[in-house]
Amino acid sequence: MANARRTPERTSPLYLWLAALLRDQIEAGHLSAHGPVPSERVLSERYEVSRMTARHALETLTLEGYLYRHPRRGTFVAEPRLRFSVGSFTRNMTAADRAPGTEVLSAATVDPDPVAAELLGVPVGGRVHVLQRLRTAKGEPIALENIQLSAARFPDLLEHDLAGSLWALLRSRYDVDPAKADARVVAVTLDHFEAEALGVRAGSPAIVLTRTVFDAEGGVVELARDVYRGDRTEFEVSAPVEGVQP
């Protein structure tokens, strides 16, 4: 078959080889979401490795978010990660038929720090709106958004419904069209507050997306720091290839 996956070459350390083999089976759909994973004993016998190797492979895939453990029932395949591009959470989840949701955790108008004031073009004595929102997909917590916008540019923003698409509100109410986003992505672990809000354990892996969003004229619309669950999300990046050939 043209689309058949090649079995990964058996290499050392063996637990990484076994983890790669199981990962390929999950991504190919041969192991279904929420279905059981073969036990350590079965994996040991099937692939002629020690039970310690099998255990290490399962632990690796659990840390990567491919598997999850039930204290009494065993180890199961996790749901596929939600796929994002840098842009609107609402648009990304709507396109994936995942019913986006929003809970506004806090909204206030405060004095900005000097860096935020300069980037947002806030005049001396001006203020910024600071929003923190929990974003969900089909009711499942996925991301924490921390957003700053100029209070002078969007004076009555906090009087509106902030539980929908913020970008749609900026377009309809203020005639501001977010047109471009520069972003930086880093891997972190969640602190206690972030973990509790996202429904996972403190220290769990996360992806932090720091965004600067521009309008069509090049002005900065918002600054944001979005914290995504590392076990449920992945990001797609498309860019031109530059420089020498690899």
C-alpha positions in Angstrom: 0.0 0.0 0.0 1.3 3.4 -0.9 0.3 5.1 2.3 1.5 2.3 4.7 3.9 3.5 7.4 7.3 2.0 7.6 8.1 0.3 10.9 10.8 2.5 12.6 14.2 0.9 12.5 15.1 -0.8 15.7 17.6 1.4 17.4 19.0 2.1 20.8 17.8 3.1 23.3 15.0 0.6 22.8 12.4 2.6 24.7 12.6 5.4 22.2 12.3 2.9 19.3 9.2 1.4 20.9 7.7 4.8 21.7 8.2 5.9 18.0 6.5 2.7 16.8 3.5 3.3 19.1 3.4 7.0 18.2 3.2 6.1 14.5 0.4 3.6 15.2 -1.6 6.3 17.1 -1.1 9.0 14.4 -2.1 6.5 11.7 -5.3 5.8 13.6 -4.5 2.1 14.4 -4.9 2.9 18.1 -8.1 4.9 18.6 -8.7 7.8 21.0 -9.7 6.6 24.5 -8.9 3.0 23.5 -6.7 0.9 25.7 -3.0 0.6 25.0 -1.3 -2.9 25.2 0.0 -3.6 28.7 3.7 -3.6 29.5 3.7 -7.4 29.5 2.1 -7.6 26.1 4.4 -5.0 24.6 7.4 -6.8 26.2 6.4 -10.1 24.6 5.3 -8.7 21.2 8.4 -6.6 20.6 10.9 -8.7 22.5 11.9 -6.0 25.0 12.1 -5.9 28.7 9.1 -4.7 30.7 11.2 -1.8 32.0 11.7 -0.7 28.4 8.0 -1.0 27.7 7.2 1.0 30.8 9.6 3.7 29.8 8.1 3.9 26.3 4.6 4.3 27.8 5.8 7.0 30.2 7.5 8.9 27.4 4.2 8.9 25.3 2.2 9.9 28.4 4.5 12.9 29.0 4.2 13.8 25.3 0.4 13.8 25.6 -0.2 10.8 23.4 -1.5 8.6 26.3 -3.2 9.1 29.6 -3.4 6.9 32.7 -6.5 5.9 34.6 -5.5 4.9 38.2 -7.6 1.7 38.2 -8.3 0.9 34.5 -4.9 1.3 32.8 -3.3 3.4 30.0 -5.4 4.8 27.1 -4.8 6.8 23.9 -5.4 10.5 24.3 -7.5 12.5 21.9 -5.5 14.1 19.0 -4.0 17.5 19.8 -6.0 20.5 18.6 -4.1 22.2 15.8 -3.6 26.0 15.8 -2.1 28.7 13.7 -1.2 32.1 15.0 -4.5 34.0 14.9 -8.0 33.9 16.1 -8.8 31.2 18.6 -12.5 31.4 17.7 -11.7 31.0 14.0 -9.3 28.1 14.6 -11.8 26.2 16.7 -14.8 26.9 14.6 -12.9 25.6 11.5 -12.2 22.4 13.5 -15.8 22.1 14.6 -14.8 22.3 18.2 -17.4 24.8 19.6 -15.2 27.6 21.0 -16.1 29.1 24.4 -14.8 31.9 26.6 -14.9 32.7 30.3 -13.8 36.2 31.3 -11.7 35.7 34.4 -10.9 39.4 34.9 -11.1 42.7 33.1 -9.7 46.0 34.3 -8.3 49.3 33.2 -4.9 50.0 34.7 -1.7 52.0 34.4 0.6 50.4 31.8 4.2 49.4 32.2 6.6 51.5 30.0 7.2 48.8 27.4 3.5 48.2 26.8 2.7 51.9 26.8 5.3 52.5 24.1 4.2 49.5 21.9 0.5 50.4 22.2 1.1 54.1 21.6 -0.4 55.0 25.0 0.2 58.7 25.8 1.7 59.9 29.1 -0.9 59.4 31.8 -2.9 57.0 29.5 -4.1 53.6 30.6 -4.6 50.1 29.2 -7.4 47.5 29.4 -6.1 44.2 30.7 -8.2 41.1 30.0 -7.7 37.5 31.2 -9.9 34.9 29.5 -10.1 31.2 29.7 -10.7 29.7 26.2 -12.4 26.3 25.8 -13.2 23.8 23.0 -16.4 21.8 23.5 -16.2 22.9 27.1 -12.6 21.6 27.7 -10.2 24.2 29.0 -7.5 24.8 26.4 -5.8 28.2 26.8 -5.4 31.2 29.1 -5.3 34.6 27.3 -3.7 37.7 28.9 -4.4 40.7 26.6 -3.5 44.4 26.8 -5.2 47.1 24.6 -5.1 50.9 24.6 -7.9 52.4 26.7 -7.8 55.6 24.7 -8.2 53.7 21.4 -11.0 51.4 22.7 -12.5 53.6 25.5 -15.7 51.6 26.3 -14.4 48.1 25.5 -15.1 46.7 28.9 -18.8 47.6 28.6 -19.2 45.1 25.8 -19.6 41.4 25.8 -16.0 40.0 26.0 -17.0 36.4 25.9 -17.0 36.1 22.1 -14.4 36.9 19.5 -12.5 40.0 20.6 -11.2 40.6 17.1 -14.8 40.5 15.7 -15.7 43.1 18.4 -12.8 45.3 17.4 -13.9 45.2 13.8 -17.6 45.8 14.4 -17.4 48.4 17.2 -14.2 50.3 16.4 -13.6 49.6 12.7 -10.1 48.2 13.6 -9.1 45.2 11.6 -6.3 43.0 13.1 -4.3 42.2 10.0 -1.0 40.7 11.2 0.5 39.0 14.2 4.1 38.6 15.2 4.5 35.8 17.7 7.1 34.0 19.8 6.5 30.4 21.0 8.3 28.9 24.0 7.8 25.8 26.1 7.1 26.2 29.8 5.6 24.4 32.8 2.4 25.6 34.4 2.3 27.3 37.7 -0.4 26.5 40.3 -2.9 29.2 39.1 -2.5 28.4 35.4 -2.8 24.7 36.0 -5.9 25.0 38.1 -7.6 27.2 35.5 -6.7 24.7 32.7 -7.7 21.7 34.7 -4.3 20.0 34.8 -1.6 19.4 37.4 0.9 22.1 38.3 4.2 21.5 36.5 2.4 20.2 33.4 3.9 21.2 30.0 2.5 24.2 28.2 3.0 26.3 25.2 3.3 30.1 25.6 2.5 32.2 22.6 3.5 35.9 23.0 1.7 38.0 20.3 1.9 41.5 19.0 -1.1 42.1 16.8 -1.0 44.9 14.1 -3.7 46.6 12.1 -3.6 47.2 8.4 -1.7 50.5 8.8 1.0 48.8 11.0 -0.2 50.1 14.3 -0.2 47.8 17.3 -3.7 46.7 18.2 -3.0 44.4 21.2 -0.3 42.7 23.2 -1.0 39.1 24.3 0.5 36.3 26.2 -1.5 33.1 25.6 -0.8 29.9 27.6 -1.9 26.7 25.9 -2.1 23.2 27.3 0.9 21.3 26.0 -1.0 18.0 26.1 -3.8 19.2 23.9 -2.4 21.6 21.4 0.1 22.0 18.6 1.0 24.8 16.3 1.4 24.9 12.5 4.0 27.2 11.1 4.5 28.0 7.4 7.5 30.1 6.3 9.7 30.5 3.2 12.9 28.5 3.3 16.0 30.8 3.4 19.7 30.4 3.3 21.7 27.3 2.3 20.4 23.9 1.6 20.5 21.5 4.6 
